[in-house]
Amino acid sequence: MTLTQIIRAGADYAGDAHIEVNSAQEWVSIGDEVFLQGDEARVFIDEAERLWNEAGDVGIDECWAHLAGPYLDSLE
């Protein structure tokens, strides 16, 4: 499985979850129940950008959705 396939599978898993990222103010909102800020948000943002740059053929929103999976799992 390629990195692109892994990211897209993770993004599909996240489904319709609304993910909003503000890198300037360092916060990430995942759905209605998860809010990351400060260092935790910075790690999420940096990892998404690393995946986006490394894969090269996925959107940053797909990378956000892929990384949101564990947070969504914790809500179940």
Buried (B, 14 or more C-beta within 10 A) or exposed (E): EEEBEBBBEBBEBBEEBEBEBEBEEBBBBBBEEBBBEEEEBBEBBEBBBEBBEEBEEBEBEBBBBBBBBEBBEEEE
